[in-house]
Amino acid sequence: APVKYGLHSIYPNPFNSTTTISVGFDQSVHSTITVFDINGRKVESIFEGIAEIGYHNYSWRGDQLPSGIYLVRLESMNRVRMAKVALMK
């Protein structure tokens, strides 16, 4: 079956210390997955490089950050997908 590009799930959401971000890459191209706070400041880069075609899971630890809403941004070849995730301590 063909791979569908995008952010497929963030689980659990809301989360306490660690969440899993599931993404799909339909092309092997340079891609980034970045987390921003609600004010648009970059918090962390989760992945940057040539993504292999397929579905992948990335863990993100937010235990050093304050509770709040964060934005996960996936970018590949001028395609951008974003999703909200809530960190609750």
PELINQUI-V175187 format. One record per run of one state. SS is the DSSP state (alpha for helix, beta for strand, coil for the rest). FROM is the first residue (numbers start at 1). TO is the last residue. Records with the same first field share a line. If there is no record, write none. Layout:
SS=FROM-TO + FROM-TO
This chain:
coil=1-5 + 12-14 + 16-17 + 26-29 + 38-41 + 51-53 + 62-67 + 77-78 + 88-89
beta=6-11 + 15-15 + 18-25 + 30-37 + 42-50 + 54-61 + 68-76 + 79-87
